[in-house]
Amino acid sequence: MTLTEENYLKALHRLSQNGESISVKRIAALLEIKMPTVNSMVKNLSEKKLIKYEKYKSIELTEKGRKQALLILRKHRLTELFLKDVMGLGWEEVHDIAEQIEHLQSDLFFNRVDEMLGHPQFDPHGEPIPDSHGRLPQLKATPLNLCQTGRKYQLSGVLNNDASFLTYLNSVDLQLGSQIEIITIQEFDKSMAIKLNGKTKTVFSALICQNLLVL
């Protein structure tokens, strides 16, 4: 499988997560590629039985395509965790490097990384790591914006791994495992006044809260 094909499968898996219809236009927008180029690749993936594609219908990953997408995500997320836990990089620094390493075609390498890390279930951003068969561990976390006041939660993941967002979280000392207590929720803009780790008080916008996963 080519690097480009792998990137398309990852994009299709990402688009499938919100349950909306997947079109050539949406794929082109996500990958920032012209629609005729996407059309050509979609036909190629369909011929390889990696996707189901019919004109004017939503594009879907086949079982084979979904497994391939998850195995690519496995390589990406294992790499991110290796870069953070073994090499000491920040969680805001690992994504772009993992984007390059994930295309390495060596099960031996990634299985050894998996062993070195103790067969982890989650990457540095709290995203589930598929196993070697493409199976995902169960994720029971809830976005912070859906939570209630007066309760304490623990940060278990983020839905946005953009470096600027993660750098902001670093600046307020918010890491995976941090305790979050919701003090008040503003009715006007749904921003939240919160207490971090039992001491620091701050305010998170609705957008920030939507991108934080808690248990």
Secondary structure by P-SEA (a helix, b strand, c coil): ccaaaaaaaaaaaaaacccccccaaaaaaaacccaaaaaaaaaaaaaaccbbbcccbbbbbcaaaaaaaaaaaaaaaaaaaaaaccccccccccaaaaaaacccccaaaaaaaaaaacccccccccccccccccccccccccccccccccbbbbbcccccccaaaaaaaaaacccccbbbbbcccccccccccccccccccccccaaaaaacccc
